[in-house]
């Protein structure tokens, strides 16, 4: 078997009975055993469940009754997704030993599609506190260089997908937590429109900005996962009530005539991105132009305006979620989470209402500015991943975020790899579309990935074996 | 330095139900200066008096 398969490749091989779901699952379990002592991407590996799921998928394969392209595909969930009978920790001492009795809606949907559940993935504590070294489990490490940050908070998903331990996985995105690990780990991650995927059973960070979505190696794989994850759910008050179109239908239709607006001021002046990131953007513009897209320049509100609005809403809502434990178990949180969220305690009701009024203004202004384009293009992260021990606690307050704008507006946005920096780690571009236009985003991302060589390169550690000595892990294979 | 005096900041922390030591309050106080700047920018220019928030209550969702 090839060392690395995308979901689309594996689905074709399973449909043709060239490989079995059991072989594929055992292959991934072996990779987890070999690589995860360094990467720490898993908090819990559900080996028995994975083998059971794989055998069931294999039976369907042999009976000619596969449920679809995700049947038999090994995936894992960020450990804020509740899983019945399987510990769900949110990477927090507060939830150590917590075993939900019900699956999150998205977990249920992916299981119904036939996915093989490999386990639960590292996150920043409650999707916000990290990377942290004062928690029961270590932070996930970047497969391109384990001394470096994965991005977060869907850190385990980013690392595990990039290293080929799973073929795809779930994340959540409140200020960039799908797109940041996708960018820094060199994979693809899409934050869908607010309300497209149910958050029922996903532990909240900030209700009005939380999004559920997938991460995978390619846009095509994300399209397959998102199609299975999306759709109405009465259990989520924010559900948009919309069914998802089959994103694969038009995925290969190309982008001739697509109108792409470059938000140059975001990455050139508002928060100047690294030379490698800017080079990736410049090359992406050339690629899109060569594929037939029409390139324009779009001016949005200053990046700082979105960042101020988004982060302060997040802090206020996060304190509301965590108030009880912040008052009664402050020291059980990691410092990164408790100190950040404590600031939310000091925001007033008037502040929150002003933030929500500003949010409406920004959303209306963004929609107006995008009237003449189909999507916008900018950076996703300022540069390649920093060292994991050099991520500042107050960084979110210092420099404006490239990802937060689209949590404020709720628009769909995707991160795709656009090259590598001087340190050998990936850099990325970000595309954002109009609400519920995920199909357009995925089509553009897929066209870009097909036209460039970035999807053919995997982390050396994942290809050649372990580069570092192994460290102790918090939990073993169960 | 934040505009709010540290004594008032400390009182606000306690009113929020957080029992923090002096060192932690000092660190949060330093960070609060940045939050104050963010709030200033959010409030400037002031939105029109009738500007609605983004999450206005919709009774139809509960009918």
Interface residues (C-beta under 8 A of the other chain):
Chain A: X208 X237 X304 X305 X308 X309 X311 X312 X315 X319 X323 X326 X327 X330 X339 X342 X343 X345 X346 X347 X351 X353 X354 X355 X356 X357 X358 X359 X360 X361 X363 X394 X397 X398
Chain B: X9 X12 X13 X16 X17 X18 X19 X20 X24 X27 X28 X31 X32 X34 X35 X38 X39 X41 X42 X43 X47 X51 X52 X53 X54 X55 X61
